[in-house]
Amino acid sequence: MNAPLRVLVLWFPDWPLRAALGGPPPHPPTALVQANTVVACTASAREHGVRSGQRRRVAQGHLSSLQVLPHDAARDERAFLPVLQLIEKHAPGVAQLRPGLAVLRARGVSRYHGGEAEAADALAAVLTEAGLPEVRIGVADGPFTAEIAARGPQPRTVVPAGLSKDFLAPYPVQVLRDEQIPDLLIRLGVRTLGEFTALPALEVRDRFGERGARLHALAAGADSRPLTPRPPDPELVRSVEFETPLAGADQVAFAVRQTADGVLVALGDASLVCTEVRIDLTDDNGAVFSRTWLHPTCFDASDLVDRIRWQLEAWGAQNAKDPVDEARAFGGICVVRIVPVAVDDAAHHQPGLFGSGTDERLHHAVSRVQTMLGHEGVVTAALSGGRWLADRQVLTPWGERTVAPRDPARPWPGSLPDPLPAEVFRPPRPIGVDAADGGTISVDERGALSAAPARINGSAVQGWAGPWPIHEHRWAKDGGKKGHRLQIVDDHDRAWLVFCTGERWWAEGRYR
C-alpha cells in the first residue's frame, strides 16, 4: 500500500450552529434538531448535558431554556462556501469533506511558508482575521489522522510523517465513526485503536470483512483515500440595494431586472442553469422575507422577476392582515438578494435538434398564464393520503415540487375506493337529502337510515348505495370527525357522494 499523502485539515467546531446563528462562538445554549433528534449543539448547551443524538424532549429536560432550531444542511453548505473561497485564495487545491471541514495537500503550502507548522499558523492567521478564530488545524498522513489531530486539545497539531499509528493508538475505537463495528469491538474487549491495530490484519478481514479491514487500516494511520482538489463552486449570488426604499411590487420588479440578468450571466459562465432559487427581501425595518422557488425546467431572467413580484404581493397581502402595517404594503424594500439553491449542467437543458418539444411549449404557455394570473393562479393536482376527499387533494402552484402531507400508499381504513369523484367540494357543501314524505333522513347508531332517500337537492333519486361509516381521530376530546357516506344518483344522471353528520347532510363530491 502506498504511503498516504501529507494533508492539512481545517476544522471549524460547531459549524452548523455558526451557520444558523451567525458570528463566532461562544453562542447561547442552542440545539439544532432534525426528525426530533439533536444533530448539533453549542458548547454552552453541552455544559448542561445536552448531546447530539438525544431526543428533543431529553435535551430540553437537561436545560429548559435551550433554544431549539431546525437543522438545514443546505444552509450549512451555503455558509461554508465563502470560507472555501477564502482558503482557495491562499492555498489552492482545497476540497470540502463536509460543511465545516476542509482538506488540502500539505506539500505546496508548506513549501511556500517554510514548513507544515508555519503553513498551519499562516492559514490560521488569515482565517482569524476574517472572523473565524475558532479554526483548528491538523497535519498528518491522510485525512483521517489529520482530522483527529485537528480535533485534539491544541489549536494546531502536526503529526510527524510515519508516526500516525502511534498518535492514534490511545484514541477510543468510537472515533472510527462506524455504526456497528466499534460497538462489537468494545464487547470483545478492544477499546482503543492501538488494541485494534494489534490484531492481525488477516484475522480482522476474515471476521469483519472488507469493512473491518478498511477500519483496521484507518486505525493504523494508512488512509489511502484519494484527495481530489477542486476549486469551490462559482459565486452565483447577486443582490441589489436601493438608496430609497421602494414600496411597489412593480417598482421593485423593474429595478431588479438587471440583477436577475447578472445571475443568468454568472450561471452561463459556469455552464449551469438554476432549477431552485431563494429570494431574500429586506425592508427598511430590517425584516427579511425569504422564500424558495422551484421551476419545472430552469429559470430565466423573466422567471426570476416574476417570482420577486409574486413574493412581494404575498408579503403585501400578509401585512395587510396586520392593522399596524395596513398603511404600508411592504414597509419599503431596501435589499433584494437572489440566491441559486439548486443548479444543473446546462447541457441537460439544451433544446432539441429540431426545436422545442411538446412539453417545453406547454411549459411556456402555462408559465405565461401564471404570469398574468399570479403565482397561485395555475395549480397542479396530486393525490395524498387521507379518508376524506378534501384531504386527498393537494393543489400546488405550477412549477413547485409537490409534497404530499400524507403518504397515499399507506392503508387508510374508511377511505373511498376508486373511481374517485371528478369534482371535490372544498369545503363540503350543505345539501338536502329527504325522504318521500319530505322529512329529513338521519342515520342511527347502528348505521341504519331512518328512511330511504327520495329527493336530493330538489331532484328525484334514481338509485343509492350505503351508508358506510367513517370515524377519524376517535381519541380527540370532541370525539373526532365522523359521519356516514352515501352514493346517490338523481334523475339528471348526476352521481353524488354525500355524508351525514347527525341530521345534517353535506355534499363531499360529485361524479360526472
Disulfide bonds with the S-S distance in Angstrom:
none
